[in-house]
Amino acid sequence: MSANLRLAPTDPFPEDLEDLKDEKLQVLDSQVQRQLNHEIVTEGESHPETDFRHYELDVEFEQRDN
């Protein structure tokens, strides 16, 4: 799988998700979700940074819905 399809915990992550357009936020969410799945399958658990990023993205999507 291509490295740009997943966002590893050591890869850069935007400081402020509010600045991202919806399309970029959706791509970022897909990359984090793929990384989360990869970690669970290969490691048996997710990395704390990936969990945090997943949470941050969920919060941003919720804020945009309101």
Stockholm file with secondary structure:
# STOCKHOLM 1.0

chainA/1-66         MSANLRLAPTDPFPEDLEDLKDEKLQVLDSQVQRQLNHEIVTEGESHPETDFRHYELDVEFEQRDN
#=GR chainA/1-66 SS CCGGGSCCTTSCCCSCGGGSCHHHHHHHHHHHHHHHHHHHHHHSSCCHHHHHHHHHHHHHHHHHHC
#=GC SS_cons        CCGGGSCCTTSCCCSCGGGSCHHHHHHHHHHHHHHHHHHHHHHSSCCHHHHHHHHHHHHHHHHHHC
//
